[in-house]
């Protein structure tokens, strides 16, 4: 079993109440707030060999915004904890990256913390508003639902591969450093459809996303590989590469037809597991602890 899944099971068992756990966001219904948190660690999630402080800051914020968008909420506020070998030059460039990104999405920085450490660690908490919105859950995929998406898969992983191979700048590298988000589409979903739906971003890979939804919803998900939007032919990167931050949505046929931007890539069936072109695929995904 993936160590992350094992650790999450231990955490859930240790808590008196774990009702808020299970999705990328916790939903505080009394306040209509969705809250998410991510940690990014130097040489695990990013490298100064490939990215500037500005680019690291921008992507750290985008990663968190993506979780809020995938919940169906509207991102509003952010707090940032920063640890590392900090200096004035780094702080200035890093927070310029923060500022430019949050201004684009109309988000306010409302606090944080600075501490010394041997390696850079970025801890971000983000809050989103879901008043008058229908929020998602990984548990909401149902038999006969459409599996849909928008964006493209494998491009970010290809960009990272190119960076490791010594390339400096191309389409895929830019996609990796500055992945597009789809806030207009996720907002349209959350404000238009009334039925339960599942939505999640593909931060740990397309297959991981499908697997998480199938497991939580106790369904089988069937995908036609040829329908997956992509600009590369490497099946491994397309399915397992990660960091594309494309939303994966399981929704009813009628709701799918209301969101014209969506691309159908499969269907939800009775059963369990994820099938690509009728072949069951065993779990593979980003291993956070290996």
Beta strands, then each sheet from edge to edge (+ up, - down):
strand 1: 26-28
strand 2: 33-41
strand 3: 74-84
strand 4: 108-116
strand 5: 121-129
strand 6: 146-149
strand 7: 198-201
strand 8: 220-223
strand 9: 247-251
strand 10: 263-269
strand 11: 273-276
strand 12: 279-281
sheet 1: 1+ 2- 5+ 3- 4-
sheet 2: 7+ 9- 6+ 10- 8+ 11+ 12-
end
